[in-house]
Amino acid sequence: MMMMTLQEIILEKIQSQGPIRFVDFMEICLYHPEFGYYFSSRNKIGKDGDFYTSPYLTPVFGAMIGRKMELLWKTLGSPNFTIVEYGAGSGRLCADILAYLKNNEPFYSRLKYCIIEKSPSMRLLAKKHLPENVIWYDSIAEIQELEGCIISNELLDNFAVQQVKMEDELLELFIAGDNGFTEVWKPATAELQKYFQDLDIQLPKGFRTECNLQAIDWLKDIVTHLKRGFVLSIDYGGLSSELYHSSRRNGTLLSYYNHQISDCMEERPGEQDITAHVNFSALMYYGERMNLKTISYTDQGQFLLELGFKQALEQSYLHEKNVLQAARQVALIGHALLFDMGKKYKVLIQEKNN
């Protein structure tokens, strides 16, 4: 018996139950337990993958996150402190944070580092090089007496999103298909309409965009189980005023395959990454309603500069024998993390006091 491809699995689902919502299509493409993009063993990050993340450019990025953890720990009065990292991937950020924090024995001795990672292949990869004292969980509900900080770096942009379009009324995208995939638009649910009403967003006719309700559910889950502490979210995106501006009238959904960017989501199901910009206005608005106070919102470049990134980056290359090569690397990495990715990526810190 021949094994079905993910495309055939999705088409069979459509034929048995009719057109499926785009959010369900995206969920299957990314997280199908056998063929989903994030569940495959294929290399996804770095030169041989589909994209780069900040920790892959320099361990100093993780050191700066570690430095921020020290400051947040002191803000809480230096108690036992738990870091929960969602979507740790290969574990590189975790390794760099812990390598930095080992130098602070009073903090390190009170630190518990937890990872919540869906992908079995990523778990396997990360466990090969992460220290044994890192604890793995399937959900935040399993972590007891949680005080500390929840970290996510480029996680929320990979949550499955609803795609909508404004015509005479708000419409939601469904995927139909026989031999291939086609788009079908149906009236949006009351939940989707309420999202735009809550955020006071009026989409003009013909405007196509996304809505990430999973990010709101994720935040709700965190608030339920975080006793006291912070939520630090790093991702590319912006405020409602930016994401729903006329220049974004076709939305922000993109796919990544071998470092090539495409706006065709239906190609190569399970083989390409699919992402959408994060609406930080939504995280702040719904967070406030859930007792999460917004502490700061800035771009990644400014966030890193305030923590002393430039000096730490230069310090990390001090012992290189080739001075010119070291200076070139410092300039390239600095430009990427402070100006290129540094402007596109945003950093949101929220606090729960009780």
C-alpha positions as CSV (number, residue, x, y, z in Angstrom):
1,M,0.0,0.0,0.0
2,M,1.4,3.4,-1.1
3,M,1.8,6.1,1.6
4,M,-0.3,9.1,1.1
5,T,1.2,12.6,0.8
6,L,0.1,15.4,3.0
7,Q,-1.6,17.0,0.0
8,E,-3.6,13.8,-0.6
9,I,-4.5,13.7,3.1
10,I,-5.9,17.2,3.0
11,L,-7.7,16.7,-0.3
12,E,-9.3,13.5,1.1
13,K,-10.4,15.5,4.2
14,I,-12.0,18.2,1.9
15,Q,-13.8,15.6,-0.2
16,S,-15.2,13.9,2.9
17,Q,-16.4,17.0,4.7
18,G,-16.3,19.9,2.2
19,P,-14.1,23.0,2.2
20,I,-12.0,23.5,5.3
21,R,-11.2,26.8,7.0
22,F,-7.7,28.2,6.1
23,V,-6.7,28.1,9.7
24,D,-7.3,24.3,9.7
25,F,-5.4,23.9,6.4
26,M,-2.4,25.9,7.9
27,E,-2.5,23.8,11.1
28,I,-2.3,20.6,9.2
29,C,0.5,21.9,7.0
30,L,2.6,22.9,10.0
31,Y,1.6,20.4,12.7
32,H,0.4,17.2,11.1
33,P,1.9,14.6,13.5
34,E,3.5,12.7,10.6
35,F,4.0,15.0,7.7
36,G,3.7,18.5,9.2
37,Y,6.5,21.0,8.5
38,Y,7.5,21.3,12.2
39,F,7.2,17.5,12.8
40,S,9.5,16.5,10.0
41,S,13.2,15.8,10.7
42,R,14.3,18.0,7.8
43,N,16.6,20.8,8.8
44,K,14.7,24.1,9.0
45,I,17.0,26.7,10.5
46,G,20.3,28.1,9.3
47,K,22.3,28.0,6.1
48,D,20.9,24.6,5.0
49,G,17.3,25.3,6.2
50,D,14.6,27.7,5.2
51,F,15.3,30.7,7.5
52,Y,17.6,32.2,10.2
53,T,16.6,33.1,13.7
54,S,18.5,35.5,15.9
55,P,20.2,32.9,18.2
56,Y,21.8,31.4,15.1
57,L,23.7,34.6,14.3
58,T,25.5,34.9,17.7
59,P,25.3,33.4,21.3
60,V,25.4,37.1,22.5
61,F,21.6,37.3,21.6
62,G,20.9,34.6,24.2
63,A,23.2,36.2,26.7
64,M,21.2,39.4,26.4
65,I,18.0,37.5,27.1
66,G,19.8,36.0,30.1
67,R,20.8,39.5,31.3
68,K,17.1,40.5,31.0
69,M,16.1,37.5,33.1
70,E,18.5,38.7,35.8
71,L,16.8,42.0,35.9
72,L,13.3,40.5,36.0
73,W,14.4,38.1,38.8
74,K,15.6,41.1,40.9
75,T,12.3,42.9,40.2
76,L,10.4,40.0,41.7
77,G,12.6,40.1,44.8
78,S,15.1,37.3,43.8
79,P,12.8,34.3,44.5
80,N,13.0,30.8,43.0
81,F,12.6,31.6,39.3
82,T,11.2,29.5,36.5
83,I,11.9,30.2,32.8
84,V,9.4,28.5,30.5
85,E,10.5,28.7,26.8
86,Y,7.9,27.9,24.2
87,G,8.9,26.4,20.9
88,A,12.6,26.1,21.7
89,G,13.4,24.4,18.4
90,S,17.0,23.2,18.3
91,G,17.6,24.5,21.8
92,R,20.2,27.1,20.8
93,L,18.6,30.0,22.7
94,C,18.2,27.9,25.8
95,A,21.8,26.8,25.7
96,D,23.0,30.4,25.3
97,I,20.8,31.8,28.1
98,L,22.0,29.1,30.5
99,A,25.7,29.6,29.5
100,Y,25.3,33.2,30.5
101,L,23.4,32.6,33.7
102,K,25.9,30.0,35.0
103,N,28.1,33.0,35.9
104,N,25.5,34.2,38.3
105,E,25.5,31.5,41.0
106,P,22.9,33.0,43.3
107,F,20.4,33.2,40.4
108,Y,21.4,29.9,38.7
109,S,21.0,27.9,41.9
110,R,17.4,29.2,42.1
111,L,16.6,28.7,38.5
112,K,14.4,26.1,36.9
113,Y,14.4,26.0,33.0
114,C,11.4,24.4,31.3
115,I,10.8,23.9,27.6
116,I,7.4,23.3,25.9
117,E,8.1,22.0,22.4
118,K,5.5,20.3,20.1
119,S,7.9,18.8,17.6
120,P,9.4,15.4,18.5
121,S,12.2,15.9,16.0
122,M,13.1,19.3,17.5
123,R,13.0,17.8,21.0
124,L,15.4,15.0,19.9
125,L,17.8,17.5,18.4
126,A,17.7,19.8,21.4
127,K,18.2,17.1,24.0
128,K,21.5,16.1,22.3
129,H,23.2,19.2,23.5
130,L,21.2,20.8,26.3
131,P,22.1,20.1,30.0
132,E,20.2,17.5,31.8
133,N,18.6,20.0,34.2
134,V,16.4,21.3,31.5
135,I,12.9,19.9,32.0
136,W,10.6,19.1,29.1
137,Y,6.8,19.5,29.3
138,D,3.9,19.1,26.9
139,S,1.9,22.0,28.4
140,I,2.2,24.8,30.9
141,A,-0.5,23.2,33.0
142,E,2.0,20.5,34.1
143,I,4.3,23.1,35.8
144,Q,3.6,23.7,39.4
145,E,4.0,27.0,41.4
146,L,5.0,29.0,38.4
147,E,6.9,32.2,39.2
148,G,9.3,33.6,36.7
149,C,9.2,34.4,32.9
150,I,7.6,32.9,29.9
151,I,9.8,33.3,26.8
152,S,8.8,32.9,23.1
153,N,11.1,33.8,20.3
154,E,9.5,33.6,16.8
155,L,6.7,31.4,18.0
156,L,3.5,33.3,17.5
157,D,4.1,34.0,13.8
158,N,3.8,30.2,13.3
159,F,0.4,29.9,14.9
160,A,-2.3,29.0,12.4
161,V,-4.3,32.0,11.5
162,Q,-7.7,32.8,10.1
163,Q,-7.6,34.7,6.8
164,V,-10.3,37.2,6.2
165,K,-11.5,39.6,3.5
166,M,-13.8,42.6,3.8
167,E,-16.4,42.9,1.0
168,D,-20.0,43.9,1.8
169,E,-19.4,41.9,5.0
170,L,-16.4,40.2,6.7
171,L,-15.6,36.9,5.0
172,E,-13.4,34.0,6.1
173,L,-11.2,32.0,3.7
174,F,-11.9,28.2,3.2
175,I,-9.9,25.8,1.1
176,A,-11.6,23.6,-1.3
177,G,-10.1,21.2,-3.8
178,D,-10.2,18.2,-6.1
179,N,-6.9,17.7,-7.9
180,G,-5.5,21.0,-6.4
181,F,-6.6,23.6,-3.9
182,T,-8.9,26.5,-4.5
183,E,-10.2,29.4,-2.4
184,V,-13.8,29.7,-1.2
185,W,-15.0,32.7,0.9
186,K,-17.8,32.3,3.5
187,P,-19.3,34.8,6.0
188,A,-17.1,35.2,9.1
189,T,-18.0,33.9,12.5
190,A,-19.2,36.2,15.3
191,E,-15.9,35.5,17.1
192,L,-13.9,36.9,14.1
193,Q,-16.1,39.9,13.9
194,K,-15.8,40.6,17.6
195,Y,-12.0,40.5,17.3
196,F,-12.0,43.4,14.9
197,Q,-14.7,45.3,16.9
198,D,-12.7,44.8,20.1
199,L,-9.6,46.3,18.5
200,D,-11.6,49.1,16.8
201,I,-10.4,48.0,13.3
202,Q,-12.5,49.0,10.3
203,L,-11.2,47.2,7.2
204,P,-11.9,48.9,3.9
205,K,-13.6,47.0,1.1
206,G,-11.3,44.5,-0.7
207,F,-8.9,44.4,2.3
208,R,-7.5,40.9,2.9
209,T,-5.7,40.1,6.1
210,E,-5.2,37.7,9.0
211,C,-6.5,37.1,12.5
212,N,-4.5,35.1,15.1
213,L,-7.0,33.9,17.6
214,Q,-4.6,31.1,18.7
215,A,-2.2,33.7,20.1
216,I,-5.0,35.0,22.3
217,D,-5.8,31.5,23.5
218,W,-2.1,30.9,24.2
219,L,-2.0,34.1,26.3
220,K,-5.1,33.0,28.2
221,D,-3.4,29.6,29.0
222,I,-0.3,31.4,30.3
223,V,-2.3,33.7,32.5
224,T,-4.2,30.8,34.0
225,H,-1.1,29.0,35.1
226,L,1.4,31.8,35.8
227,K,1.3,32.7,39.5
228,R,3.5,35.8,39.3
229,G,6.0,37.0,36.7
230,F,6.5,38.1,33.1
231,V,5.7,37.1,29.6
232,L,8.5,38.1,27.0
233,S,7.4,37.7,23.4
234,I,9.8,38.4,20.5
235,D,8.5,38.2,17.0
236,Y,8.1,40.1,13.7
237,G,4.9,42.1,13.5
238,G,3.6,45.4,14.7
239,L,0.6,47.3,16.0
240,S,-2.9,47.3,14.4
241,S,-2.2,50.7,12.8
242,E,0.7,49.1,10.9
243,L,-0.8,45.7,10.1
244,Y,-4.2,47.0,8.9
245,H,-2.7,50.0,7.0
246,S,-3.6,50.4,3.3
247,S,-0.1,49.3,2.3
248,R,-0.9,45.9,3.8
249,R,-4.2,45.3,1.9
250,N,-3.1,41.8,0.8
251,G,-2.1,40.7,4.3
252,T,1.2,39.5,5.7
253,L,1.0,35.7,5.1
254,L,4.3,34.3,3.6
255,S,5.9,31.0,3.1
256,Y,9.6,30.1,3.3
257,Y,11.4,27.3,1.5
258,N,15.2,27.1,1.0
259,H,15.4,30.8,2.0
260,Q,13.0,31.7,-0.9
261,I,9.9,33.7,0.0
262,S,6.5,33.0,-1.6
263,D,2.9,34.2,-1.1
264,C,1.5,30.9,-2.3
265,M,0.5,29.0,0.8
266,E,-1.0,26.0,-1.0
267,E,2.3,24.9,-2.6
268,R,4.3,22.0,-1.0
269,P,2.1,21.2,2.0
270,G,4.3,20.2,4.9
271,E,7.5,21.2,3.1
272,Q,7.5,25.0,3.6
273,D,7.1,27.2,6.6
274,I,4.0,29.4,6.7
275,T,4.0,32.6,8.8
276,A,2.0,35.7,9.5
277,H,2.9,39.0,11.3
278,V,2.0,39.2,14.9
279,N,-0.5,41.8,16.0
280,F,1.0,43.2,19.2
281,S,-1.9,45.5,19.8
282,A,-4.1,42.4,20.2
283,L,-1.6,40.8,22.7
284,M,-1.6,44.0,24.7
285,Y,-5.4,44.6,24.6
286,Y,-6.4,41.1,25.5
287,G,-3.5,40.8,27.9
288,E,-4.8,43.8,29.9
289,R,-8.2,42.2,30.1
290,M,-6.6,39.1,31.5
291,N,-4.6,40.9,34.2
292,L,-1.4,41.2,32.2
293,K,0.1,44.6,32.5
294,T,2.2,45.9,29.5
295,I,5.6,46.8,30.9
296,S,7.4,47.6,27.6
297,Y,7.0,47.4,23.9
298,T,9.9,48.2,21.6
299,D,11.8,46.9,18.6
300,Q,14.5,44.2,19.0
301,G,17.3,46.6,18.2
302,Q,16.4,49.0,20.9
303,F,15.8,46.1,23.4
304,L,19.3,44.7,22.7
305,L,21.0,48.1,22.8
306,E,19.6,48.9,26.3
307,L,21.1,45.6,27.5
308,G,24.6,46.4,26.2
309,F,24.5,44.2,23.1
310,K,27.1,46.2,21.1
311,Q,29.7,46.0,23.8
312,A,29.0,42.3,24.5
313,L,29.3,41.5,20.8
314,E,32.6,43.3,20.4
315,Q,33.9,41.5,23.6
316,S,33.0,38.1,22.1
317,Y,35.4,38.7,19.2
318,L,38.3,40.1,21.2
319,H,40.4,37.0,21.0
320,E,40.0,36.4,17.3
321,K,43.4,36.3,15.5
322,N,42.1,37.8,12.3
323,V,41.2,41.3,13.4
324,L,39.7,42.4,10.1
325,Q,37.5,39.3,9.8
326,A,36.4,39.8,13.4
327,A,35.5,43.5,12.8
328,R,33.6,42.4,9.7
329,Q,31.6,39.8,11.6
330,V,30.8,42.3,14.4
331,A,29.5,44.8,11.8
332,L,27.4,42.2,9.9
333,I,25.8,40.7,13.0
334,G,25.3,44.1,14.6
335,H,23.5,45.3,11.4
336,A,21.3,42.2,11.2
337,L,20.2,42.1,14.9
338,L,20.0,45.9,15.5
339,F,18.8,47.3,12.2
340,D,17.5,44.7,9.8
341,M,15.9,42.1,12.0
342,G,16.2,44.6,14.7
343,K,13.6,46.9,13.2
344,K,11.2,44.2,12.0
345,Y,11.1,42.2,15.2
346,K,9.3,43.6,18.2
347,V,9.7,42.8,21.9
348,L,6.7,42.8,24.3
349,I,7.1,42.4,28.0
350,Q,3.9,41.9,30.1
351,E,3.6,41.3,33.9
352,K,1.2,39.4,36.1
353,N,1.4,40.4,39.8
354,N,-1.0,37.9,41.3
